[in-house]
C-alpha cells in the first residue's frame, strides 16, 4: 500500500470529520423537529415523579417590583442605596444601583440578600447568632450585617432582598422589608 502524504491525510481527515458532523447535525435536526418522540421517553424514565422536586421562584417582574419598592423607600428618606433580589439558590435575579450609591453597595446588597434567603431570616437576627457561632461569618458569599430580608411562601424561603448603602443596617433592612412587602400588594 502506498504511503499517503501529510497533506493528503489532513485533507482526508477533514472530509471525514465534516461528513460525521453533517450526519450529527442531520440527526439532531431530525430529533428537534419531532419532539413527540423524545418526550415520552423522558416521562417513562420517572412516571411517578419520585425523583423530581418542585420549587417556587419569583418572576423577573416580581423581583423587579420588590427591588424598585426598596429603592423607592430609600429615596423617600434621601438615602443612596443599592438593592439586590436573589432566588432560593442565591442567584441574582435583579440588582439596582441607586443614583449616588457607593461602589461597595451592589456587592454588599447581593451578599445580604443571599444570607437572608439562606437562613430564612432577616440579617439583623442573624447578626445575633454570631455570638454563639462566630464562624458563620466565614461562609463564602454571606454578609452578616442588617439589611437583608427573606421572601417566604408558606414559611419557606424563595428569595432574598438585600439593601446596602444607607448609614445604618437598620435603615437598609427597613428598605429591604419594604421590598418584600411590595410583593404582597
Contact map, one row per residue, 1 for C-alpha under 8 A:
11100000000000000000000000000000000000000000000000000000000000000000000000000000000000000000000000000000000000000000000000000000000000000000000000000000000000000000000000000000000000000
11110000000000000000000000000000000000000000000000000000000000000000000000000000000000000000000000000000000000000000000000000000000000000000000000000000000000000000000000000000000000000
11111000000000000000000000000000000000000000000000000000000000000000000000000000000000000000000000000000000000000000000000000000000000000000000000000000000000000000000000000000000000000
01111101100000000000000000000000000000000000000000000000000000000000000000000000000000000000000000000000000000000000000000000000000000000000000000000000000000000000000000000000000000000
00111111100000000000000000000000000000000000000000000000000000000000000000000000000000000000000000000000000000000000000000000000000000000000000000000000000000000000000000000000000000000
00011111110000000000000000000000000000000000000000000000000000000000000000000000000000000000000000000000000000000000000000000000000000000000000000000000000000000000000000000000000000000
00001111111000000000000000000000000000000000000000000000000000000000000000000000000000000000000000000000000000000000000000000000000000000000000000000000000000000000000000000000000000000
00011111111100000000000000000000000000000000000000000000000000000000000000000000000000000000000000000000000000000000000000000000000000000000000000000000000000000000000000000000000000000
00011111111110000000000000000000000000000000000000000000000000000000000000000000000000000000000000000000000000000000000000000000000000000000000000000000000000000000000000000000000000000
00000111111111000000000000000000000000000000000000000000000000000000000000000000000000000000000000000000000000000000000000000000000000000000000000000000000000000000000000000000000000000
00000011111111100000000000000000000000000000000000000000000000000000000000000000000000000000000000000000000000000000000000000000000000000000000000000000000000000000000000000000000000000
00000001111111110000000000000000000000000000000000000000000000000000000000000000000000000000000000000000000000000000000000000000000000000000000000000000000000000000000000000000000000000
00000000111111111000000000000000000000000000000000000000000000000000000000000000000000000000000000000000000000000000000000000000000000000000000000000000000000000000000000000000000000000
00000000011111111100000000000000000000000000000000000000000000000000000000000000000000000000000000000000000000000000000000000000000000000000000000000000000000000000000000000000000000000
00000000001111111110000000000000000000000000000000000000000000000000000000000000000000000000000000000000000000000000000000000000000000000000000000000000000000000000000000000000000000000
00000000000111111111000000000000000000000000000000000000000000000000000000000000000000000000000000000000000000000000000000000000000000000000000000000000000000000000000000000000000000000
00000000000011111111100000000000000000000000000000000000000000000000000000000000000000000000000000000000000000000000000000000000000000000000000000000000000000000000000000000000000000000
00000000000001111111110000000000000000000000000000000000000000000000000000000000000000000000000000000000000000000000000000000000000000000000000000000000000000000000000000000000000000000
00000000000000111111111000000000000000000000000000000000000000000000000000000000000000000000000000000000000000000000000000000000000000000000000000000000000000000000000000000000000000000
00000000000000011111111100000000000000000000000000000000000000000000000000000000000000000000000000000000000000000000000000000000000000000000000000000000000000000000000000000000000000000
00000000000000001111111110000000000000000000000000000000000000000000000000000000000000000000000000000000000000000000000000000000000000000000000000000000000000000000000000000000000000000
00000000000000000111111111000000000000000000000000000000000000000000000000000000000000000000000000000000000000000000000000000000000000000000000000000000000000000000000000000000000000000
00000000000000000011111111100000000000000000000000000000000000000000000000000000000000000000000000000000000000000000000000000000000000000000000000000000000000000000000000000000000000000
00000000000000000001111111110000000000000000000000000000000000000000000000000000000000000000000000000000000000000000000000000000000000000000000000000000000000000000000000000000000000000
00000000000000000000111111111000000000000000000000000000000000000000000000000000000000000000000000000000000000000000000000000000000000000000000000000000000000000000000000000000000000000
00000000000000000000011111111100000000000000000000000000000000000000000000000000000000000000000000000000000000000000000000000000000000000000000000000000000000000000000000000000000000000
00000000000000000000001111111110000000000000000000000000000000000000000000000000000000000000000000000000000000000000000000000000000000000000000000000000000000000000000000000000000000000
00000000000000000000000111111111000000000000000000000000000000000000000000000000000000000000000000000000000000000000000000000000000000000000000000000000000000000000000000000000000000000
00000000000000000000000011111111100000000000000000000000000000000000000000000000000000000000000000000000000000000000000000000000000000000000000000000000000000000000000000000000000000000
00000000000000000000000001111111110000000000000000000000000000000000000000000000000000000000000000000000000000000000000000000000000000000000000000000000000000000000000000000000000000000
00000000000000000000000000111111111011000000000000000000000000000000000000000000000000000000000000000000000000000000000000000000000000000000000000000000000000000000000000000000000000000
00000000000000000000000000011111111000000000000000000000000000000000000000000000000000000000000000000000000000000000000000000000000000000000000000000000000000000000000000000000000000000
00000000000000000000000000001111111000000000000000000000000000000000000000000000000000000000000000000000000000000000000000000000000000000000000000000000000000000000000000000000000000000
00000000000000000000000000000111111111000000000000000000000000000000000000000000000000000000000000000000000000000000000000000000000000000000000000000000000000000000000000000000000000000
00000000000000000000000000000011111111100000000000000000000000000000000000000000000000000000000000000000000000000000000000000000000000000000000000000000000000000000000000000000000000000
00000000000000000000000000000000011111110000000000000000000000000000000000000000000000000000000000000000000000000000000000000000000000000000000000000000000000000000000000000000000000000
00000000000000000000000000000010011111111000000000000000000000000000000000000000000000000000000000000000000000000000000000000000000000000000000000000000000000000000000000000000000000000
00000000000000000000000000000010011111111100000000000000000000000000000000000000000000000000000000000000000000000000000000000000000000000000000000000000000000000000000000000000000000000
00000000000000000000000000000000001111111110000000000000000000000000000000000000000000000000000000000000000000000000000000000000000000000000000000000000000000000000000000000000000000000
00000000000000000000000000000000000111111111000000000000000000000000000000000000000000000000000000000000000000000000000000000000000000000000000000000000000000000000000000000000000000000
00000000000000000000000000000000000011111111100000000000000000000000000000000000000000000000000000000000000000000000000000000000000000000000000000000000000000000000000000000000000000000
00000000000000000000000000000000000001111111110000000000000000000000000000000000000000000000000000000000000000000000000000000000000000000000000000000000000000000000000000000000000000000
00000000000000000000000000000000000000111111111000000000000000000000000000000000000000000000000000000000000000000000000000000000000000000000000000000000000000000000000000000000000000000
00000000000000000000000000000000000000011111111000000000000000000000000000000000000000000000000000000000000000000000000000000000000000000000000000000000000000000000000000000000000000000
00000000000000000000000000000000000000001111111000000000000000000000000000000000000000000000000000000000000000000000000000000000000000000000000000000000000000000000000000000000000000000
00000000000000000000000000000000000000000111111111100000000000000000000000000000000000000000000000000000000000000000000000000000000000000000000000000000000000000000000000000000000000000
00000000000000000000000000000000000000000011111111000000000000000000000000000000000000000000000000000000000000000000000000000000000000000000000000000000000000000000000000000000000000000
00000000000000000000000000000000000000000000011111000000000000000000000000000000000000000000000000000000000000000000000000000000000000000000000000000000000000000000000000000000000000000
00000000000000000000000000000000000000000000011111110000000000000000000000000000000000000000000000000000000000000000000000000000000000000000000000000000000000000000000000000000000000000
00000000000000000000000000000000000000000000011111110000000000000000000000000000000000000000000000000000000000000000000000000000000000000000000000000000000000000000000000000000000000000
00000000000000000000000000000000000000000000010011111000000000000000000000000000000000000000000000000000000000000000000000000000000000000000000000000000000000000000000000000000000000000
00000000000000000000000000000000000000000000000011111100000000000000000000000000000000000000000000000000000000000000000000000000000000000000000000000000000000000000000000000000000000000
00000000000000000000000000000000000000000000000000111110000000000000000000000000000000000000000000000000000000000000000000000000000000000000000000000000000000000000000000000000000000000
00000000000000000000000000000000000000000000000000011111000000000000000000000000000000000000000000000000000000000000000000000000000000000000000000000000000000000000000000000000000000000
00000000000000000000000000000000000000000000000000001111100000000000000000000000000000000000000000000000000000000000000000000000000000000000000000000000000000000000000000000000000000000
00000000000000000000000000000000000000000000000000000111110000000000000000000000000000000000000000000000000000000000000000000000000000000000000000000000100001000000000000000000000000000
00000000000000000000000000000000000000000000000000000011111000000000000000000000000000110000000000000000000000000000000000000000000000000000000000000000000001100000000000000000000000000
00000000000000000000000000000000000000000000000000000001111111100000000000000000000000100000000000000000000000000000000000000000000000000000000000000000000001100000000000000000000000000
00000000000000000000000000000000000000000000000000000000111111100000000000000000000000000000000000000000000000000000000000000000000000000000000000000000000000000000000000000000000000000
00000000000000000000000000000000000000000000000000000000011111110000000000000000000000000000110000000000000000000000000000000000000000000000000000000000000000000000000000000000000000000
00000000000000000000000000000000000000000000000000000000011111111000000000000000000000000000000000000000000000000000000000000000000000000000000000000000000000000000000000000000000000000
00000000000000000000000000000000000000000000000000000000011111111100000000000000000000000000000000000000000000000000000000000000000000000000000000000000000000000000000000000000000000100
00000000000000000000000000000000000000000000000000000000011111111110000000000000000010000000110000000000000000000000000000000000000000000000000000000000000000000000000000000000000000000
00000000000000000000000000000000000000000000000000000000000111111111000000000000000010000000010000000000000000000000000000000000000000000000000000000000000000000000000000000000000000000
00000000000000000000000000000000000000000000000000000000000011111111100000000000000000000000000000000000000000000000000000000000000000000000000000000000000000000000000000000000001001100
00000000000000000000000000000000000000000000000000000000000001111111110000000000000010000000000000000000000000000000000000000000000000000000000000000000000000001000000000000000011111100
00000000000000000000000000000000000000000000000000000000000000111111111000000000001110000000011100000000000000000000000000000000000000000000000000000000000000001000000000000000001000000
00000000000000000000000000000000000000000000000000000000000000011111111100000000000000000000000100000000000000000000000000000000000000000000000000000000000000000000000000000000001000000
00000000000000000000000000000000000000000000000000000000000000001111111110000000000000000000000000000000000000000000000000000000000000000000000000000000000000000000000000000000011001000
00000000000000000000000000000000000000000000000000000000000000000111111111000000001000000000000000000000000000000000000000000000000000000000000000000000000000000010000000000011111000000
00000000000000000000000000000000000000000000000000000000000000000011111111100000111000000000000101000000000000000000000000000000000000000000000000000000000000000000000000000010000000000
00000000000000000000000000000000000000000000000000000000000000000001111111110000000000000000000000000000000000000000000000000000000000000000000000000000000000000000000000000000000000000
00000000000000000000000000000000000000000000000000000000000000000000111111111000000000000000000000000000000000000000000000000000000000000000000000000000000000000000000000000010010000000
00000000000000000000000000000000000000000000000000000000000000000000011111111111100000000000000000000000000000000000000000000000000000000000000000000000000000000000000000000010000000000
00000000000000000000000000000000000000000000000000000000000000000000001111111111000000000000000000000000000000000000000000000000000000000000000000000000000000000000000000000000000000000
00000000000000000000000000000000000000000000000000000000000000000000000111111110000000000000000000000000000000000000000000000000000000000000000000000000000000000000000000000000000000000
00000000000000000000000000000000000000000000000000000000000000000000000011111110000000000000000000000000000000000000000000000000000000000000000000000000000000000000000000000000000000000
00000000000000000000000000000000000000000000000000000000000000000000000001111111000000000000000000000000000000000000000000000000000000000000000000000000000000000000000000000000000000000
00000000000000000000000000000000000000000000000000000000000000000000000001111111100000000000000000000000000000000000000000000000000000000000000000000000000000000000110000000000000000000
00000000000000000000000000000000000000000000000000000000000000000000000001100111110000000000000001111100000000000000000000000000000000000000000000000000000000000000110000000000000000000
00000000000000000000000000000000000000000000000000000000000000000000001001000011111000000000000011111100100000000000000000000000000000000000000000000000000000000011110000010000000000000
00000000000000000000000000000000000000000000000000000000000000000000001000000001111100000000001111001000110010000000000000000000000000000000000000000000000000000011100000000000000000000
00000000000000000000000000000000000000000000000000000000000000000010011000000000111110000000001111000000010011000000000000000000000000000000000000000000000000001111000000000001000000000
00000000000000000000000000000000000000000000000000000000000000000010000000000000011111000001111100000000010011001000000000000000000000000000000000000000000000001110000000000000000000000
00000000000000000000000000000000000000000000000000000000000000110110000000000000001111100001111000000000000001001000000000000000000000000000000000000000000000111100000000000000000000000
00000000000000000000000000000000000000000000000000000000000000000000000000000000000111111111110000000000000001001100100000000000000000000000000000000000000000111000000000000000000000000
00000000000000000000000000000000000000000000000000000000110000000000000000000000000011111111100000000000000000000000100000000000000000000000000000000000000001110000000000000000000000000
00000000000000000000000000000000000000000000000000000000100000000000000000000000000001111110000000000000000000000000110000000000000000000000000000000000000011110000000000000000000000000
00000000000000000000000000000000000000000000000000000000000000000000000000000000000001111110000000000000000000000000000000000000000000000000000000000000000000000000000000000000000000000
00000000000000000000000000000000000000000000000000000000000000000000000000000000000001111111000000000000000000001100110000000000000000000000000000000000000000110000000000000000000000000
00000000000000000000000000000000000000000000000000000000000000000000000000000000000001111111100000000000000000000000000000000000000000000000000000000000000000000000000000000000000000000
00000000000000000000000000000000000000000000000000000000000000000000000000000000000111100111111000000000000001000000000000000000000000000000000000000000000000000000000000000000000000000
00000000000000000000000000000000000000000000000000000000000100100000000000000000000111100011111000000000000000000000000000000000000000000000000000000000000000000000000000000000000000000
00000000000000000000000000000000000000000000000000000000000100110010000000000000000111000001111100000000000000000000000000000000000000000000000000000000000000000000000000000000000000000
00000000000000000000000000000000000000000000000000000000000000000010000000000000011110000001111110000000010001000000000000000000000000000000000000000000000000000000000000000000000000000
00000000000000000000000000000000000000000000000000000000000000000011001000000000011100000000011111000000010000000000000000000000000000000000000000000000000000000000000000000000000000000
00000000000000000000000000000000000000000000000000000000000000000000000000000000111000000000001111101000110000000000000000000000000000000000000000000000000000000000000000000000000000000
00000000000000000000000000000000000000000000000000000000000000000000001000000001111000000000000111111000000000000000000000000000000000000000000000000000000000000000000000000000000000000
00000000000000000000000000000000000000000000000000000000000000000000000000000001100000000000000011111000000000000000000000000000000000000000000000000000000000000000000000000000000000000
00000000000000000000000000000000000000000000000000000000000000000000000000000001100000000000000001111100000000000000000000000000000000000000000000000000000000000000000000000000000000000
00000000000000000000000000000000000000000000000000000000000000000000000000000001110000000000000011111110100000000000000000000000000000000000000000000000000000000000100000000000000000000
00000000000000000000000000000000000000000000000000000000000000000000000000000001100000000000000000011111100000000000000000000000000000000000000000000000000000000000100000000000000000000
00000000000000000000000000000000000000000000000000000000000000000000000000000000000000000000000000001111110000000000000000000000000000000000000000000000000000000000000000000000000000000
00000000000000000000000000000000000000000000000000000000000000000000000000000000000000000000000000000111111100000000000000000000000000000000000000000000000000000000100000000000000000000
00000000000000000000000000000000000000000000000000000000000000000000000000000000110000000000000010001111111110000000000000000000000000000000000000000000000000000011100000000000000000000
00000000000000000000000000000000000000000000000000000000000000000000000000000000011100000000001110000011111111000000000000000000000000000000000000000000000000000001000000000000000000000
00000000000000000000000000000000000000000000000000000000000000000000000000000000000000000000000000000001111111100000000000000000000000000000000000000000000000000000000000000000000000000
00000000000000000000000000000000000000000000000000000000000000000000000000000000000000000000000000000001111111110000000000000000000000000000001000000000000000000111000000000000000000000
00000000000000000000000000000000000000000000000000000000000000000000000000000000011100000000000000000000111111111000000000000000000000000000000000110000000000001111000000000000000000000
00000000000000000000000000000000000000000000000000000000000000000000000000000000001111000001001000000000011111111100000000000000000000000000000000000000000000000110000000000000000000000
00000000000000000000000000000000000000000000000000000000000000000000000000000000000000000000000000000000001111111110000000000000000000000000111000000000000000000100000000000000000000000
00000000000000000000000000000000000000000000000000000000000000000000000000000000000000000000000000000000000111111111000000100000000000000000011111111000000000001110000000000000000000000
00000000000000000000000000000000000000000000000000000000000000000000000000000000000111000100000000000000000011111111100000000000000000000000000000111100000000111110000000000000000000000
00000000000000000000000000000000000000000000000000000000000000000000000000000000000001000100000000000000000001111111110000000000000000000000110000010000000000010100000000000000000000000
00000000000000000000000000000000000000000000000000000000000000000000000000000000000000000000000000000000000000111111111000100000000000000000111100010000000000010000000000000000000000000
00000000000000000000000000000000000000000000000000000000000000000000000000000000000000000000000000000000000000011111111111100000000000000000000000011100000000011100000000000000000000000
00000000000000000000000000000000000000000000000000000000000000000000000000000000000001110100000000000000000000001111111110000000000000000000000000001110000011110000000000000000000000000
00000000000000000000000000000000000000000000000000000000000000000000000000000000000000010100000000000000000000000111111100000000000000000000000000000000000010000000000000000000000000000
00000000000000000000000000000000000000000000000000000000000000000000000000000000000000000000000000000000000000000011111110000100000000000000000000000000000000000000000000000000000000000
00000000000000000000000000000000000000000000000000000000000000000000000000000000000000000000000000000000000000000001111111000000000000000000000000000111000110000000000000000000000000000
00000000000000000000000000000000000000000000000000000000000000000000000000000000000000000000000000000000000000000001101111101100000000000000000000001100000000000000000000000000000000000
00000000000000000000000000000000000000000000000000000000000000000000000000000000000000000000000000000000000000000001000111111100000000000000000001111100000000000000000000001000000000000
00000000000000000000000000000000000000000000000000000000000000000000000000000000000000000000000000000000000000010011000011111110000000000000000111111000000000000000000000001000000000000
00000000000000000000000000000000000000000000000000000000000000000000000000000000000000000000000000000000000000000000000001111111000000000000000111110000000000000000000011001000000000000
00000000000000000000000000000000000000000000000000000000000000000000000000000000000000000000000000000000000000000000000011111111100000000000000001000000000000000000000000000000000000000
00000000000000000000000000000000000000000000000000000000000000000000000000000000000000000000000000000000000000000000001011111111110000000000000100000000000000000000000000000000000000000
00000000000000000000000000000000000000000000000000000000000000000000000000000000000000000000000000000000000000000000000000111111111000000000000111000000000000000000000000000000000000000
00000000000000000000000000000000000000000000000000000000000000000000000000000000000000000000000000000000000000000000000000011111111100000000000000000000000000000000000000000000000000000
00000000000000000000000000000000000000000000000000000000000000000000000000000000000000000000000000000000000000000000000000001111111111000000000000000000000000000000000000000000000000000
00000000000000000000000000000000000000000000000000000000000000000000000000000000000000000000000000000000000000000000000000000111111111111000000000000000000000000000000000000000000000000
00000000000000000000000000000000000000000000000000000000000000000000000000000000000000000000000000000000000000000000000000000011111111000000000000000000000000000000000000000000000000000
00000000000000000000000000000000000000000000000000000000000000000000000000000000000000000000000000000000000000000000000000000001111111000000000000000000000000000000000000000000000000000
00000000000000000000000000000000000000000000000000000000000000000000000000000000000000000000000000000000000000000000000000000000111111110000000000000000000000000000000000000000000000000
00000000000000000000000000000000000000000000000000000000000000000000000000000000000000000000000000000000000000000000000000000000111111111000000000000000000000000000000000000000000000000
00000000000000000000000000000000000000000000000000000000000000000000000000000000000000000000000000000000000000000000000000000000010011111110000000000000000000000000000000000000000000000
00000000000000000000000000000000000000000000000000000000000000000000000000000000000000000000000000000000000000000000000000000000010011111110000000000000000000000000000000000000000000000
00000000000000000000000000000000000000000000000000000000000000000000000000000000000000000000000000000000000000000000000000000000010001111110011100000000000000000000000000000000000000000
00000000000000000000000000000000000000000000000000000000000000000000000000000000000000000000000000000000000000000000000000000000000000111111010000000000000000000000000000000000000000000
00000000000000000000000000000000000000000000000000000000000000000000000000000000000000000000000000000000000000000000000000000000000000111111110000000000000000000000000000000000000000000
00000000000000000000000000000000000000000000000000000000000000000000000000000000000000000000000000000000000000000000000000000000000000000111110000000000000000000000000000000000000000000
00000000000000000000000000000000000000000000000000000000000000000000000000000000000000000000000000000000000000100110000000000000000000000011111000000000000000000000000000000000000000000
00000000000000000000000000000000000000000000000000000000000000000000000000000000000000000000000000000000000000110110000000000000000000001111111100000000000000000000000000000000000000000
00000000000000000000000000000000000000000000000000000000000000000000000000000000000000000000000000000000000100110010000000000000000000001000111110000000000000000000000000000000000000000
00000000000000000000000000000000000000000000000000000000000000000000000000000000000000000000000000000000000000010010000000110110000000001000011111000000000000000000000000000000000000000
00000000000000000000000000000000000000000000000000000000000000000000000000000000000000000000000000000000000000010000000000110010000000000000001111110000000000000000000010000000000000000
00000000000000000000000000000000000000000000000000000000000000000000000000000000000000000000000000000000000000010000000001111010000000000000000111110000000000000000000011011000000000000
00000000000000000000000000000000000000000000000000000000000000000000000000000000000000000000000000000000000010011000000001110000000000000000000011111000000000000111000011111111000000000
00000000000000000000000000000000000000000000000000000000000000000000000000000000000000000000000000000000000010011111000001110000000000000000000011111100000000011110000000011001100000000
00000000000000000000000000000000000000000000000000000000000000000000000000000000000000000000000000000000000000011001100011100000000000000000000000111110000000011100000000001001100100000
00000000000000000000000000000000000000000000000000000000000000000000000000000000000000000000000000000000000000001001100111000000000000000000000000011111000011111000000000000000000100000
00000000000000000000000000000000000000000000000000000000000000000000000000000000000000000000000000000000000000000000100100000000000000000000000000001111100011111000000000000000000100000
00000000000000000000000000000000000000000000000000000000000000000000000000000000000000000000000000000000000000000000000100000000000000000000000000000111111111100000000000000000000000000
00000000000000000000000000000000000000000000000000000001000000000000000000000000000000000000000000000000000000000000000000000000000000000000000000000011111111000000000000000000000000000
00000000000000000000000000000000000000000000000000000000000000000000000000000000000000000000000000000000000000000000000000000000000000000000000000000001111100000000000000000000000000000
00000000000000000000000000000000000000000000000000000000000000000000000000000000000000000000000000000000000000000000000000000000000000000000000000000001111110000000000000000000000000000
00000000000000000000000000000000000000000000000000000000000000000000000000000000000000000000000000000000000000000000000100000000000000000000000000000001111111000000000000000000000000000
00000000000000000000000000000000000000000000000000000000000000000000000000000000000000010000000000000000000000000000110100000000000000000000000000000111101111110000000000000000000000000
00000000000000000000000000000000000000000000000000000001110000000000000000000000000000110000000000000000000000000000100000000000000000000000000000000111100111110000000000000000000000000
00000000000000000000000000000000000000000000000000000000110000000000000000000000000011110100000000000000000000001000100000000000000000000000000000000111000011111000000000000000000000000
00000000000000000000000000000000000000000000000000000000000000000000000000000000000011110100000000000000000000001111100000000000000000000000000000011110000011111100000000000000000000000
00000000000000000000000000000000000000000000000000000000000000000110000000000000001111000000000000000000000010011001000000000000000000000000000000011110000000111110000000000001101100000
00000000000000000000000000000000000000000000000000000000000000000000000000000000001110000000000000000000000111111101000000000000000000000000000000111000000000011111000000011001000000000
00000000000000000000000000000000000000000000000000000000000000000000010000000000111100000000000000000000100111011000000000000000000000000000000000110000000000001111100000011011000000000
00000000000000000000000000000000000000000000000000000000000000000000000000000000111000000000000000000000110110000000000000000000000000000000000000100000000000000111110010010000000000000
00000000000000000000000000000000000000000000000000000000000000000000000000000011110000000000000000001101100000000000000000000000000000000000000000000000000000000011111000010000000000000
00000000000000000000000000000000000000000000000000000000000000000000000000000011100000000000000000000000000000000000000000000000000000000000000000000000000000000001111110110000000000000
00000000000000000000000000000000000000000000000000000000000000000000000000000000000000000000000000000000000000000000000000000000000000000000000000000000000000000000111110100000000000000
00000000000000000000000000000000000000000000000000000000000000000000000000000000000000000000000000000000000000000000000000000000000000000000000000000000000000000000011111110000000000000
00000000000000000000000000000000000000000000000000000000000000000000000000000000000000000000000000000000000000000000000000010000000000000000000011100000000000000001011111111000000000000
00000000000000000000000000000000000000000000000000000000000000000000000000000000000000000000000000000000000000000000000000010000000000000000000001100000000000000000000111111100000000000
00000000000000000000000000000000000000000000000000000000000000000000000000000000000000000000000000000000000000000000000000000000000000000000000000100000000000000000011111111110000000000
00000000000000000000000000000000000000000000000000000000000000000000000000000000100000000000000000000000000000000000000000000000000000000000000001110000000000000111110111111111000000000
00000000000000000000000000000000000000000000000000000000000000000000000000000000000000000000000000000000000000000000000001110000000000000000000001111000000000000110000011111111100000000
00000000000000000000000000000000000000000000000000000000000000000000000000000000000000000000000000000000000000000000000000000000000000000000000000100000000000000000000001111111110000000
00000000000000000000000000000000000000000000000000000000000000000000011011000000000000000000000000000000000000000000000000000000000000000000000000100000000000000010000000111111111000000
00000000000000000000000000000000000000000000000000000000000000000000010000000000001000000000000000000000000000000000000000000000000000000000000000111000000000001110000000011111111100000
00000000000000000000000000000000000000000000000000000000000000000000010000000000000000000000000000000000000000000000000000000000000000000000000000011000000000001000000000001111111110000
00000000000000000000000000000000000000000000000000000000000000000100110010000000000000000000000000000000000000000000000000000000000000000000000000000000000000000000000000000111111111000
00000000000000000000000000000000000000000000000000000000000000001111110000000000000000000000000000000000000000000000000000000000000000000000000000000000000000001000000000000011111111100
00000000000000000000000000000000000000000000000000000000000000000100000000000000000000000000000000000000000000000000000000000000000000000000000000001110000000001000000000000001111111110
00000000000000000000000000000000000000000000000000000000000000000100000000000000000000000000000000000000000000000000000000000000000000000000000000000000000000000000000000000000111111111
00000000000000000000000000000000000000000000000000000000000000001100100000000000000000000000000000000000000000000000000000000000000000000000000000000000000000000000000000000000011111111
00000000000000000000000000000000000000000000000000000000000001001100000000000000000000000000000000000000000000000000000000000000000000000000000000000000000000000000000000000000001111111
00000000000000000000000000000000000000000000000000000000000000000000000000000000000000000000000000000000000000000000000000000000000000000000000000000000000000000000000000000000000111111
00000000000000000000000000000000000000000000000000000000000000000000000000000000000000000000000000000000000000000000000000000000000000000000000000000000000000000000000000000000000011111
